[in-house]
């Protein structure tokens, strides 16, 4: 392949009008690596939500509680001594998964249920561990208006709220790159108080992001009972308009009582296939998305789909009961991919000035990054479309609506999947968008003032493209 001269420009990736986040792993399913998720879905999310628990004072710690208490009689998912998420700070987690998420062009939302009696020194060390992970979010003791999590069983609502304020203060001081999320209840009617409002007021004021978890349908008794029509089992369904109204009422109330205006997200959102059935799950989610596009005026920032792979029916895939490393795709994947490719839910791209080598990339996060745009012309759908690199860079690339990841040691990426479902006609002009993500998943402290929120790397050698419109040969 000879030297090629392509026109290159600077491109900025900014916020979507409404962002899509994704939960990956919980008490209901294990973490799935981001390479696999990217291949299945075709593009990255804004945030990946990772869920852990932190009760280091408990005698069972650091074991996963369902393994430590295998012989315990359990009739509800939250009957264990502490929450059955993976234990924080063991076996390299959550840090290995956090690095995987960031390499693949996504920001982290870290959900941690934690002991509200932890002292300030412990919380300081916890915060300092998060400094290299860029513009991440931390959701502390979520759904704290309920009665099922360990924090609600051991502490009062007031104590939970006070702990959040103390923890938020430490995070803001020690790890200013991290935004904290307060996740509690909803206001069902306009003007209603939000759940535990008096106890949680200061927590709402201390938070950077307000949140509530709400499922359009949920079998919350899983896996200890079966959802059946017209029974008294532990499952529910909320109409789309009602759910949307809850969110609107809640944000209006929080603005009123705090005098503040902050982003609002649903950190867990889905329609449980145990209730809706496999064929209607995507239909229900799509109706909610359509209402978002019609009625959202900017006060509602994002929802996090819970989750990618689930042992029940809350996933885009169901975990194969014969092999936990295998996922069974569900019909909702087709509907969800339509949302991912809807411009309303995609990050905004703006091509600006001409650029040349050496080219400096900046990764501030999934909503703020500067990359390279390469203009390409196609005679028709190619038979071969490949890109080769001489430099060990960590890159996310988009062509014809399809995203690809290049690990630092990888020299070659086959871009043909960009055309399998989306062929092009003669004269089609496409832009290959390239962004550089943290090679090790963390921002190195390189002495730059903004090192903890921006990752910089320079490309010195132009990649080589092999685009061919005829097969090498065809055997009759």
VEXLUMMI-237521 format. One record per residue (C-alpha): residue in three letters; residue number from 0; x, y, z. Coordinates in Angstrom, 3 decimals, always signed. Example, Ala and Ser with C-alpha at 12.3 -4.5 7.8 and 13.67 -1.06 7.14 Angstrom:
BEGIN
code ALA	pos 0	x +12.300	y -4.500	z +7.800
code SER	pos 1	x +13.670	y -1.060	z +7.140
// end
This chain:
BEGIN
code UNK	pos 0	x +0.000	y +0.000	z +0.000
code UNK	pos 1	x +1.384	y +3.367	z -0.996
code UNK	pos 2	x +1.342	y +6.642	z +0.921
code UNK	pos 3	x -2.131	y +8.185	z +0.923
code UNK	pos 4	x -3.201	y +11.794	z +1.211
code UNK	pos 5	x -6.634	y +12.147	z +2.723
code UNK	pos 6	x -8.227	y +15.374	z +3.827
code UNK	pos 7	x -8.368	y +15.519	z +7.607
code UNK	pos 8	x -10.268	y +17.832	z +9.926
code UNK	pos 9	x -10.766	y +18.328	z +13.628
code UNK	pos 10	x -14.029	y +16.873	z +14.967
code UNK	pos 11	x -15.663	y +17.491	z +18.326
code UNK	pos 12	x -17.920	y +14.971	z +20.035
code UNK	pos 13	x -20.447	y +16.564	z +22.385
code UNK	pos 14	x -23.617	y +15.755	z +24.265
code UNK	pos 15	x -26.612	y +13.929	z +22.879
code UNK	pos 16	x -29.989	y +15.579	z +23.319
code UNK	pos 17	x -30.791	y +12.576	z +25.505
code UNK	pos 18	x -28.042	y +10.174	z +26.542
code UNK	pos 19	x -28.213	y +6.394	z +26.711
code UNK	pos 20	x -26.299	y +4.626	z +29.475
code UNK	pos 21	x -26.060	y +0.895	z +30.157
code UNK	pos 22	x -25.702	y -1.246	z +33.286
code UNK	pos 23	x -23.224	y -4.094	z +32.970
code UNK	pos 24	x -23.294	y -6.597	z +35.829
code UNK	pos 25	x -25.188	y -6.683	z +39.122
code UNK	pos 26	x -26.617	y -9.218	z +41.567
code UNK	pos 27	x -28.492	y -10.641	z +38.550
code UNK	pos 28	x -25.643	y -11.077	z +36.077
code UNK	pos 29	x -21.905	y -10.887	z +35.647
code UNK	pos 30	x -19.843	y -8.225	z +33.913
code UNK	pos 31	x -19.587	y -8.636	z +30.133
code UNK	pos 32	x -16.466	y -7.266	z +28.453
code UNK	pos 33	x -16.870	y -4.172	z +26.318
code UNK	pos 34	x -15.435	y -5.726	z +23.143
code UNK	pos 35	x -18.347	y -8.150	z +23.051
code UNK	pos 36	x -20.961	y -5.501	z +23.820
code UNK	pos 37	x -19.580	y -3.216	z +21.107
code UNK	pos 38	x -19.722	y -6.011	z +18.523
code UNK	pos 39	x -23.327	y -6.807	z +19.449
code UNK	pos 40	x -24.681	y -3.242	z +19.624
code UNK	pos 41	x -22.490	y -1.416	z +17.108
code UNK	pos 42	x -21.792	y +1.710	z +19.108
code UNK	pos 43	x -20.638	y +2.723	z +22.606
code UNK	pos 44	x -22.824	y +4.208	z +25.315
code UNK	pos 45	x -22.236	y +7.436	z +27.189
code UNK	pos 46	x -21.831	y +5.781	z +30.608
code UNK	pos 47	x -21.516	y +2.192	z +31.752
code UNK	pos 48	x -22.978	y +1.575	z +35.208
code UNK	pos 49	x -20.963	y -0.874	z +37.342
code UNK	pos 50	x -22.448	y -2.102	z +40.637
code UNK	pos 51	x -20.500	y -3.100	z +43.776
code UNK	pos 52	x -20.906	y -3.337	z +47.529
code UNK	pos 53	x -18.527	y -2.236	z +50.308
code UNK	pos 54	x -19.007	y -3.594	z +53.835
code UNK	pos 55	x -15.399	y -4.140	z +54.984
code UNK	pos 56	x -16.324	y -4.359	z +58.688
code UNK	pos 57	x -18.563	y -7.408	z +58.231
code UNK	pos 58	x -17.248	y -10.823	z +59.260
code UNK	pos 59	x -18.104	y -12.319	z +55.845
code UNK	pos 60	x -16.118	y -9.665	z +53.966
code UNK	pos 61	x -14.573	y -9.753	z +51.361
code UNK	pos 62	x -16.558	y -12.752	z +50.109
code UNK	pos 63	x -19.476	y -12.281	z +47.774
code UNK	pos 64	x -22.307	y -12.678	z +50.232
code UNK	pos 65	x -24.289	y -15.281	z +48.266
code UNK	pos 66	x -21.170	y -17.468	z +48.247
code UNK	pos 67	x -20.394	y -16.854	z +51.911
code UNK	pos 68	x -23.974	y -17.742	z +52.874
code UNK	pos 69	x -24.713	y -20.616	z +50.486
code UNK	pos 70	x -26.688	y -22.526	z +53.124
code UNK	pos 71	x -28.763	y -19.554	z +54.259
code UNK	pos 72	x -32.520	y -19.745	z +53.615
code UNK	pos 73	x -33.276	y -16.885	z +51.244
code UNK	pos 74	x -36.716	y -15.845	z +49.982
code UNK	pos 75	x -35.835	y -12.434	z +48.536
code UNK	pos 76	x -32.788	y -11.114	z +46.695
code UNK	pos 77	x -31.932	y -8.781	z +49.590
code UNK	pos 78	x -32.187	y -11.249	z +52.495
code UNK	pos 79	x -28.413	y -11.636	z +52.798
code UNK	pos 80	x -26.353	y -9.834	z +55.495
code UNK	pos 81	x -25.125	y -7.366	z +52.860
code UNK	pos 82	x -25.973	y -6.743	z +49.209
code UNK	pos 83	x -25.102	y -9.448	z +46.697
code UNK	pos 84	x -23.088	y -7.281	z +44.326
code UNK	pos 85	x -19.441	y -8.079	z +43.687
code UNK	pos 86	x -17.351	y -6.868	z +46.676
code UNK	pos 87	x -15.611	y -3.562	z +46.036
code UNK	pos 88	x -11.817	y -3.666	z +46.052
code UNK	pos 89	x -11.337	y -7.424	z +45.615
code UNK	pos 90	x -9.721	y -9.350	z +42.729
code UNK	pos 91	x -8.818	y -6.078	z +41.031
code UNK	pos 92	x -12.423	y -4.942	z +40.837
code UNK	pos 93	x -13.970	y -2.578	z +40.008
code UNK	pos 94	x -10.793	y -1.138	z +38.525
code UNK	pos 95	x -10.251	y -3.741	z +35.787
code UNK	pos 96	x -13.792	y -3.215	z +34.531
code UNK	pos 97	x -13.495	y +0.570	z +34.839
code UNK	pos 98	x -10.402	y +0.520	z +32.636
code UNK	pos 99	x -12.171	y -1.667	z +30.079
code UNK	pos 100	x -15.077	y +0.790	z +29.942
code UNK	pos 101	x -12.865	y +3.835	z +29.403
code UNK	pos 102	x -10.692	y +2.204	z +26.734
code UNK	pos 103	x -13.888	y +1.689	z +24.756
code UNK	pos 104	x -14.855	y +5.355	z +24.711
code UNK	pos 105	x -17.336	y +5.374	z +27.582
code UNK	pos 106	x -17.479	y +7.075	z +30.948
code UNK	pos 107	x -18.048	y +5.276	z +34.236
code UNK	pos 108	x -20.961	y +5.417	z +36.611
code UNK	pos 109	x -19.902	y +3.478	z +39.682
code UNK	pos 110	x -22.766	y +2.358	z +41.919
code UNK	pos 111	x -21.659	y +1.325	z +45.414
code UNK	pos 112	x -23.798	y +0.281	z +48.368
code UNK	pos 113	x -21.616	y +0.980	z +51.377
code UNK	pos 114	x -21.533	y +0.936	z +55.148
code UNK	pos 115	x -22.672	y +4.319	z +56.444
code UNK	pos 116	x -20.407	y +3.911	z +59.507
code UNK	pos 117	x -17.194	y +4.062	z +57.449
code UNK	pos 118	x -14.813	y +6.678	z +58.823
code UNK	pos 119	x -13.460	y +9.678	z +56.939
code UNK	pos 120	x -10.002	y +8.158	z +56.411
code UNK	pos 121	x -11.525	y +5.125	z +54.681
code UNK	pos 122	x -13.667	y +7.362	z +52.509
code UNK	pos 123	x -10.646	y +9.503	z +51.609
code UNK	pos 124	x -8.751	y +6.435	z +50.400
code UNK	pos 125	x -11.844	y +5.332	z +48.493
code UNK	pos 126	x -12.033	y +8.745	z +46.783
code UNK	pos 127	x -8.340	y +8.892	z +45.937
code UNK	pos 128	x -8.553	y +5.577	z +44.087
code UNK	pos 129	x -10.992	y +7.206	z +41.644
code UNK	pos 130	x -8.826	y +10.174	z +40.640
code UNK	pos 131	x -7.251	y +8.641	z +37.472
code UNK	pos 132	x -10.601	y +7.635	z +35.941
code UNK	pos 133	x -11.578	y +10.933	z +34.381
code UNK	pos 134	x -15.056	y +12.419	z +34.392
code UNK	pos 135	x -16.847	y +9.617	z +36.155
code UNK	pos 136	x -19.955	y +9.495	z +38.349
code UNK	pos 137	x -20.456	y +7.798	z +41.702
code UNK	pos 138	x -23.895	y +6.647	z +42.852
code UNK	pos 139	x -23.817	y +6.068	z +46.621
code UNK	pos 140	x -26.404	y +3.865	z +48.380
code UNK	pos 141	x -29.007	y +4.042	z +45.630
code UNK	pos 142	x -32.769	y +3.589	z +46.054
code UNK	pos 143	x -32.204	y +4.813	z +49.594
code UNK	pos 144	x -35.900	y +5.568	z +50.156
code UNK	pos 145	x -36.645	y +1.812	z +50.173
code UNK	pos 146	x -36.414	y -0.942	z +52.738
code UNK	pos 147	x -34.551	y -3.697	z +50.880
code UNK	pos 148	x -30.902	y -2.657	z +50.754
code UNK	pos 149	x -28.558	y -3.208	z +53.680
code UNK	pos 150	x -28.089	y +0.525	z +54.207
code UNK	pos 151	x -31.828	y +0.893	z +54.827
code UNK	pos 152	x -31.905	y -2.054	z +57.234
code UNK	pos 153	x -29.003	y -0.777	z +59.350
code UNK	pos 154	x -29.484	y +2.981	z +59.197
code UNK	pos 155	x -32.325	y +5.490	z +59.336
code UNK	pos 156	x -33.224	y +7.690	z +56.378
code UNK	pos 157	x -31.660	y +10.637	z +58.205
code UNK	pos 158	x -28.428	y +8.717	z +58.780
code UNK	pos 159	x -28.295	y +7.671	z +55.131
code UNK	pos 160	x -28.791	y +11.266	z +54.009
code UNK	pos 161	x -26.140	y +12.560	z +56.422
code UNK	pos 162	x -23.666	y +9.892	z +55.257
code UNK	pos 163	x -24.225	y +10.892	z +51.638
code UNK	pos 164	x -23.455	y +14.547	z +52.467
code UNK	pos 165	x -20.283	y +13.546	z +54.324
code UNK	pos 166	x -19.201	y +11.225	z +51.525
code UNK	pos 167	x -19.988	y +13.826	z +48.836
code UNK	pos 168	x -17.899	y +16.443	z +50.630
code UNK	pos 169	x -14.920	y +14.079	z +50.736
code UNK	pos 170	x -15.305	y +13.065	z +47.083
code UNK	pos 171	x -15.524	y +16.693	z +45.962
code UNK	pos 172	x -12.381	y +17.549	z +47.932
code UNK	pos 173	x -10.243	y +14.495	z +47.169
code UNK	pos 174	x -11.457	y +13.553	z +43.669
code UNK	pos 175	x -12.937	y +16.628	z +41.968
code UNK	pos 176	x -13.164	y +14.704	z +38.682
code UNK	pos 177	x -16.006	y +12.635	z +40.193
code UNK	pos 178	x -19.658	y +13.756	z +40.247
code UNK	pos 179	x -21.866	y +12.201	z +42.919
code UNK	pos 180	x -25.409	y +10.952	z +42.272
code UNK	pos 181	x -28.146	y +10.897	z +44.886
code UNK	pos 182	x -30.724	y +8.259	z +43.975
code UNK	pos 183	x -33.977	y +8.115	z +45.944
code UNK	pos 184	x -37.709	y +8.204	z +45.267
code UNK	pos 185	x -40.197	y +9.898	z +42.951
code UNK	pos 186	x -43.054	y +12.362	z +43.360
code UNK	pos 187	x -46.122	y +10.651	z +41.962
code UNK	pos 188	x -48.248	y +13.801	z +41.613
code UNK	pos 189	x -47.395	y +17.415	z +40.801
code UNK	pos 190	x -46.655	y +19.200	z +44.073
code UNK	pos 191	x -46.199	y +15.994	z +46.084
code UNK	pos 192	x -43.202	y +15.670	z +48.339
code UNK	pos 193	x -40.534	y +13.272	z +47.116
code UNK	pos 194	x -40.040	y +10.240	z +49.321
code UNK	pos 195	x -38.229	y +11.020	z +52.598
code UNK	pos 196	x -37.888	y +14.602	z +51.460
code UNK	pos 197	x -37.152	y +16.122	z +54.882
code UNK	pos 198	x -34.462	y +13.570	z +55.703
code UNK	pos 199	x -32.851	y +13.793	z +52.267
code UNK	pos 200	x -32.997	y +17.532	z +51.558
code UNK	pos 201	x -29.334	y +18.206	z +52.348
code UNK	pos 202	x -28.281	y +15.170	z +50.318
code UNK	pos 203	x -30.132	y +16.506	z +47.273
code UNK	pos 204	x -28.336	y +19.825	z +47.771
code UNK	pos 205	x -24.925	y +18.115	z +48.064
code UNK	pos 206	x -25.388	y +15.942	z +44.966
code UNK	pos 207	x -24.181	y +16.836	z +41.483
code UNK	pos 208	x -26.835	y +14.689	z +39.804
code UNK	pos 209	x -30.358	y +13.744	z +40.918
code UNK	pos 210	x -31.661	y +10.286	z +40.176
code UNK	pos 211	x -34.385	y +7.738	z +40.700
code UNK	pos 212	x -34.728	y +4.158	z +39.504
code UNK	pos 213	x -37.976	y +3.294	z +37.756
code UNK	pos 214	x -38.977	y +0.281	z +35.693
code UNK	pos 215	x -41.965	y +0.336	z +33.382
code UNK	pos 216	x -42.397	y -3.303	z +34.361
code UNK	pos 217	x -40.550	y -5.253	z +37.048
code UNK	pos 218	x -40.707	y -8.720	z +38.533
code UNK	pos 219	x -39.071	y -7.710	z +41.788
code UNK	pos 220	x -39.693	y -11.106	z +43.382
code UNK	pos 221	x -37.300	y -12.787	z +40.924
code UNK	pos 222	x -35.931	y -15.440	z +41.242
code UNK	pos 223	x -37.945	y -16.588	z +44.249
code UNK	pos 224	x -41.355	y -16.558	z +42.612
code UNK	pos 225	x -42.848	y -16.591	z +39.113
code UNK	pos 226	x -44.797	y -13.670	z +37.678
code UNK	pos 227	x -48.253	y -14.794	z +36.529
code UNK	pos 228	x -51.240	y -12.845	z +35.227
code UNK	pos 229	x -53.863	y -11.829	z +37.846
code UNK	pos 230	x -51.949	y -13.196	z +40.822
code UNK	pos 231	x -50.557	y -11.455	z +43.874
code UNK	pos 232	x -46.920	y -12.110	z +42.987
code UNK	pos 233	x -44.198	y -9.543	z +43.391
code UNK	pos 234	x -44.366	y -7.775	z +40.060
code UNK	pos 235	x -45.771	y -4.513	z +38.699
code UNK	pos 236	x -46.371	y -2.473	z +35.562
code UNK	pos 237	x -46.390	y +1.327	z +35.187
code UNK	pos 238	x -47.878	y +2.956	z +32.051
code UNK	pos 239	x -45.493	y +5.061	z +29.984
code UNK	pos 240	x -47.320	y +8.357	z +30.595
code UNK	pos 241	x -47.421	y +7.705	z +34.340
code UNK	pos 242	x -43.719	y +6.928	z +34.535
code UNK	pos 243	x -42.816	y +10.014	z +32.520
code UNK	pos 244	x -45.050	y +12.106	z +34.763
code UNK	pos 245	x -43.293	y +10.785	z +37.868
code UNK	pos 246	x -39.965	y +11.964	z +36.485
code UNK	pos 247	x -41.302	y +15.416	z +35.578
code UNK	pos 248	x -43.013	y +15.862	z +38.947
code UNK	pos 249	x -39.859	y +14.838	z +40.778
code UNK	pos 250	x -37.514	y +17.235	z +39.031
code UNK	pos 251	x -39.967	y +20.108	z +39.483
code UNK	pos 252	x -40.232	y +19.355	z +43.198
code UNK	pos 253	x -36.466	y +19.063	z +43.655
code UNK	pos 254	x -35.892	y +22.395	z +41.951
code UNK	pos 255	x -38.469	y +23.973	z +44.254
code UNK	pos 256	x -37.155	y +22.626	z +47.562
code UNK	pos 257	x -33.432	y +23.057	z +46.840
code UNK	pos 258	x -33.435	y +26.238	z +44.770
code UNK	pos 259	x -31.059	y +24.366	z +42.437
code UNK	pos 260	x -31.194	y +22.994	z +38.910
code UNK	pos 261	x -29.231	y +19.791	z +38.342
code UNK	pos 262	x -29.176	y +16.970	z +35.790
code UNK	pos 263	x -31.786	y +14.276	z +36.386
code UNK	pos 264	x -31.276	y +10.669	z +35.301
code UNK	pos 265	x -33.023	y +7.339	z +35.701
code UNK	pos 266	x -30.071	y +5.224	z +36.762
code UNK	pos 267	x -32.014	y +1.989	z +36.272
code UNK	pos 268	x -34.726	y +1.709	z +33.632
code UNK	pos 269	x -36.271	y -1.169	z +31.681
code UNK	pos 270	x -39.441	y -3.165	z +31.109
code UNK	pos 271	x -39.052	y -6.643	z +32.574
code UNK	pos 272	x -39.690	y -9.425	z +30.070
code UNK	pos 273	x -41.052	y -11.540	z +32.936
code UNK	pos 274	x -44.046	y -9.162	z +32.896
code UNK	pos 275	x -44.276	y -7.934	z +29.298
code UNK	pos 276	x -43.150	y -11.092	z +27.552
code UNK	pos 277	x -40.200	y -11.229	z +25.178
code UNK	pos 278	x -41.989	y -9.775	z +22.141
code UNK	pos 279	x -43.458	y -6.692	z +23.871
code UNK	pos 280	x -40.457	y -5.650	z +25.971
code UNK	pos 281	x -38.911	y -3.548	z +23.215
code UNK	pos 282	x -42.294	y -2.111	z +22.250
code UNK	pos 283	x -42.778	y -0.724	z +25.780
code UNK	pos 284	x -39.295	y +0.834	z +25.846
code UNK	pos 285	x -39.848	y +2.366	z +22.409
code UNK	pos 286	x -43.083	y +4.034	z +23.552
code UNK	pos 287	x -41.209	y +5.677	z +26.413
code UNK	pos 288	x -38.448	y +6.830	z +24.055
code UNK	pos 289	x -41.026	y +8.328	z +21.692
code UNK	pos 290	x -42.535	y +10.305	z +24.576
code UNK	pos 291	x -39.069	y +11.533	z +25.510
code UNK	pos 292	x -38.563	y +12.891	z +22.019
code UNK	pos 293	x -41.986	y +14.575	z +22.045
code UNK	pos 294	x -42.030	y +16.073	z +25.541
code UNK	pos 295	x -38.538	y +16.327	z +27.006
code UNK	pos 296	x -37.296	y +19.911	z +27.055
code UNK	pos 297	x -33.845	y +19.309	z +28.490
code UNK	pos 298	x -34.643	y +18.642	z +32.150
code UNK	pos 299	x -34.309	y +14.871	z +31.718
code UNK	pos 300	x -30.689	y +13.990	z +30.857
code UNK	pos 301	x -30.463	y +10.204	z +30.466
code UNK	pos 302	x -31.580	y +6.766	z +31.454
code UNK	pos 303	x -29.436	y +3.705	z +32.066
code UNK	pos 304	x -30.814	y +0.511	z +30.541
code UNK	pos 305	x -30.626	y -2.252	z +33.140
code UNK	pos 306	x -28.883	y -4.381	z +31.942
code UNK	pos 307	x -26.862	y -5.893	z +29.088
code UNK	pos 308	x -26.933	y -9.554	z +30.189
code UNK	pos 309	x -29.264	y -10.783	z +32.915
code UNK	pos 310	x -30.024	y -14.135	z +34.482
code UNK	pos 311	x -33.689	y -13.151	z +34.383
code UNK	pos 312	x -35.456	y -11.149	z +31.667
code UNK	pos 313	x -34.098	y -7.682	z +32.370
code UNK	pos 314	x -31.339	y -7.952	z +29.788
code UNK	pos 315	x -30.707	y -7.409	z +26.112
code UNK	pos 316	x -29.362	y -10.923	z +26.509
code UNK	pos 317	x -30.311	y -13.689	z +28.936
code UNK	pos 318	x -27.428	y -15.548	z +30.527
code UNK	pos 319	x -27.366	y -19.122	z +29.257
code UNK	pos 320	x -28.172	y -21.279	z +32.328
code UNK	pos 321	x -25.829	y -23.951	z +30.962
code UNK	pos 322	x -22.883	y -21.599	z +30.549
code UNK	pos 323	x -22.664	y -18.254	z +32.359
code UNK	pos 324	x -20.201	y -16.912	z +29.773
code UNK	pos 325	x -22.762	y -17.182	z +26.959
code UNK	pos 326	x -25.608	y -14.745	z +26.289
code UNK	pos 327	x -28.880	y -15.522	z +24.509
code UNK	pos 328	x -29.965	y -12.466	z +22.463
code UNK	pos 329	x -33.510	y -11.267	z +23.117
code UNK	pos 330	x -35.917	y -9.611	z +20.627
code UNK	pos 331	x -35.476	y -6.269	z +22.424
code UNK	pos 332	x -31.952	y -5.962	z +20.971
code UNK	pos 333	x -33.473	y -5.022	z +17.603
code UNK	pos 334	x -35.581	y -2.247	z +19.171
code UNK	pos 335	x -32.778	y -1.024	z +21.400
code UNK	pos 336	x -30.348	y -0.745	z +18.476
code UNK	pos 337	x -32.876	y +1.501	z +16.747
code UNK	pos 338	x -32.697	y +3.848	z +19.751
code UNK	pos 339	x -28.898	y +3.738	z +19.725
code UNK	pos 340	x -28.933	y +4.829	z +16.066
code UNK	pos 341	x -31.606	y +7.501	z +16.448
code UNK	pos 342	x -29.925	y +10.940	z +16.146
code UNK	pos 343	x -31.853	y +12.132	z +19.222
code UNK	pos 344	x -29.921	y +9.655	z +21.374
code UNK	pos 345	x -26.536	y +9.997	z +19.679
code UNK	pos 346	x -23.663	y +12.321	z +20.626
code UNK	pos 347	x -23.507	y +15.456	z +18.521
code UNK	pos 348	x -20.544	y +15.700	z +16.122
code UNK	pos 349	x -19.142	y +18.983	z +14.810
code UNK	pos 350	x -16.424	y +19.062	z +12.144
code UNK	pos 351	x -14.305	y +22.219	z +12.275
code UNK	pos 352	x -10.879	y +23.377	z +11.118
code UNK	pos 353	x -8.543	y +21.612	z +8.715
code UNK	pos 354	x -5.909	y +19.561	z +10.499
code UNK	pos 355	x -2.552	y +17.979	z +9.781
code UNK	pos 356	x +0.049	y +15.743	z +11.398
code UNK	pos 357	x +1.257	y +15.645	z +14.079
code UNK	pos 358	x -2.307	y +15.573	z +15.411
code UNK	pos 359	x -3.154	y +15.910	z +19.095
code UNK	pos 360	x -6.237	y +14.044	z +20.332
code UNK	pos 361	x -8.042	y +15.074	z +23.523
code UNK	pos 362	x -10.348	y +12.729	z +25.408
code UNK	pos 363	x -12.406	y +14.515	z +28.032
code UNK	pos 364	x -15.090	y +11.844	z +28.004
code UNK	pos 365	x -17.974	y +10.538	z +25.958
code UNK	pos 366	x -19.560	y +14.005	z +25.873
code UNK	pos 367	x -16.445	y +16.093	z +25.298
code UNK	pos 368	x -13.693	y +14.834	z +22.998
code UNK	pos 369	x -11.643	y +16.198	z +20.100
code UNK	pos 370	x -10.677	y +13.807	z +17.351
code UNK	pos 371	x -9.791	y +13.427	z +13.684
code UNK	pos 372	x -12.216	y +13.267	z +10.745
code UNK	pos 373	x -11.050	y +11.711	z +7.460
code UNK	pos 374	x -13.139	y +12.289	z +4.320
code UNK	pos 375	x -13.667	y +9.190	z +2.152
code UNK	pos 376	x -15.396	y +8.644	z -1.194
code UNK	pos 377	x -16.979	y +5.339	z -2.193
code UNK	pos 378	x -17.770	y +4.150	z -5.722
code UNK	pos 379	x -20.141	y +1.603	z -4.185
code UNK	pos 380	x -20.183	y -0.802	z -1.265
code UNK	pos 381	x -16.587	y -2.013	z -0.907
code UNK	pos 382	x -15.431	y -5.609	z -0.900
code UNK	pos 383	x -12.552	y -4.690	z +1.418
code UNK	pos 384	x -12.240	y -1.737	z +3.797
code UNK	pos 385	x -9.371	y -1.978	z +6.238
code UNK	pos 386	x -7.229	y +0.430	z +8.224
code UNK	pos 387	x -3.615	y -0.089	z +9.330
code UNK	pos 388	x -1.655	y +1.751	z +12.024
code UNK	pos 389	x +2.038	y +1.994	z +12.840
code UNK	pos 390	x +1.548	y +3.585	z +16.262
code UNK	pos 391	x +0.360	y +1.939	z +19.476
code UNK	pos 392	x -2.689	y +4.118	z +20.096
code UNK	pos 393	x -5.987	y +3.263	z +21.782
code UNK	pos 394	x -8.681	y +4.397	z +19.359
code UNK	pos 395	x -12.447	y +4.428	z +18.892
code UNK	pos 396	x -13.519	y +4.834	z +15.261
code UNK	pos 397	x -16.882	y +5.366	z +13.579
code UNK	pos 398	x -17.697	y +4.762	z +9.917
code UNK	pos 399	x -21.160	y +4.648	z +8.337
code UNK	pos 400	x -22.779	y +4.561	z +11.797
code UNK	pos 401	x -20.728	y +1.620	z +13.088
code UNK	pos 402	x -18.096	y +1.937	z +15.832
code UNK	pos 403	x -14.827	y +0.024	z +16.177
code UNK	pos 404	x -12.197	y -0.228	z +18.932
code UNK	pos 405	x -8.466	y -0.506	z +18.292
code UNK	pos 406	x -6.341	y -1.648	z +21.231
code UNK	pos 407	x -2.845	y -0.122	z +21.453
code UNK	pos 408	x -1.041	y -3.256	z +20.233
code UNK	pos 409	x -3.518	y -3.872	z +17.408
code UNK	pos 410	x -2.175	y -2.783	z +14.012
code UNK	pos 411	x -5.163	y -3.579	z +11.783
code UNK	pos 412	x -8.951	y -3.140	z +11.984
code UNK	pos 413	x -11.432	y -4.575	z +9.488
code UNK	pos 414	x -14.020	y -1.846	z +8.856
code UNK	pos 415	x -16.286	y -3.997	z +6.663
code UNK	pos 416	x -18.971	y -4.509	z +9.359
code UNK	pos 417	x -19.856	y -0.859	z +8.721
code UNK	pos 418	x -21.377	y -1.983	z +5.414
code UNK	pos 419	x -22.972	y -5.339	z +6.196
code UNK	pos 420	x -26.318	y -3.829	z +7.178
code UNK	pos 421	x -25.846	y -0.444	z +5.494
code UNK	pos 422	x -24.589	y -0.718	z +1.885
code UNK	pos 423	x -23.664	y +2.493	z +0.080
code UNK	pos 424	x -24.275	y +3.756	z -3.449
code UNK	pos 425	x -21.870	y +5.209	z -5.983
code UNK	pos 426	x -20.627	y +8.650	z -5.046
code UNK	pos 427	x -21.293	y +8.244	z -1.311
code UNK	pos 428	x -19.145	y +10.495	z +0.861
code UNK	pos 429	x -18.440	y +9.167	z +4.354
code UNK	pos 430	x -16.431	y +10.527	z +7.265
code UNK	pos 431	x -14.179	y +8.204	z +9.235
code UNK	pos 432	x -14.198	y +9.611	z +12.774
code UNK	pos 433	x -11.290	y +8.725	z +15.072
code UNK	pos 434	x -10.987	y +9.458	z +18.794
code UNK	pos 435	x -8.127	y +8.456	z +21.092
code UNK	pos 436	x -9.144	y +6.915	z +24.408
code UNK	pos 437	x -6.914	y +6.282	z +27.462
code UNK	pos 438	x -4.586	y +3.451	z +26.445
code UNK	pos 439	x -4.485	y +1.945	z +29.938
code UNK	pos 440	x -7.992	y +3.050	z +30.859
code UNK	pos 441	x -6.697	y +5.757	z +33.184
code UNK	pos 442	x -5.449	y +9.318	z +32.824
code UNK	pos 443	x -1.698	y +9.399	z +33.619
code UNK	pos 444	x -0.501	y +12.218	z +35.830
code UNK	pos 445	x +1.726	y +13.846	z +33.217
code UNK	pos 446	x +2.039	y +17.186	z +34.963
code UNK	pos 447	x -0.668	y +18.928	z +32.946
code UNK	pos 448	x -3.039	y +20.948	z +35.074
code UNK	pos 449	x -6.087	y +19.162	z +33.658
code UNK	pos 450	x -4.651	y +15.617	z +33.626
code UNK	pos 451	x -7.438	y +14.178	z +35.782
code UNK	pos 452	x -10.202	y +15.229	z +33.356
code UNK	pos 453	x -8.463	y +15.245	z +29.953
code UNK	pos 454	x -6.313	y +12.606	z +28.272
code UNK	pos 455	x -3.999	y +13.763	z +25.459
code UNK	pos 456	x -2.050	y +11.751	z +22.902
code UNK	pos 457	x -0.408	y +12.651	z +19.590
code UNK	pos 458	x -0.557	y +10.781	z +16.250
code UNK	pos 459	x +2.573	y +11.256	z +14.136
code UNK	pos 460	x +1.939	y +8.817	z +11.309
code UNK	pos 461	x -1.179	y +8.730	z +9.169
code UNK	pos 462	x -3.019	y +5.397	z +9.143
code UNK	pos 463	x -3.178	y +3.531	z +5.840
code UNK	pos 464	x -6.531	y +2.575	z +4.313
code UNK	pos 465	x -7.092	y -0.348	z +1.980
code UNK	pos 466	x -10.404	y +0.146	z +0.160
code UNK	pos 467	x -11.170	y -2.157	z -2.766
code UNK	pos 468	x -14.365	y -2.426	z -4.794
code UNK	pos 469	x -13.635	y -5.790	z -6.458
code UNK	pos 470	x -12.905	y -9.173	z -4.897
code UNK	pos 471	x -9.418	y -10.572	z -5.412
code UNK	pos 472	x -11.003	y -13.452	z -7.290
code UNK	pos 473	x -14.196	y -15.475	z -7.449
code UNK	pos 474	x -14.091	y -19.222	z -8.070
code UNK	pos 475	x -16.933	y -20.629	z -10.161
// end
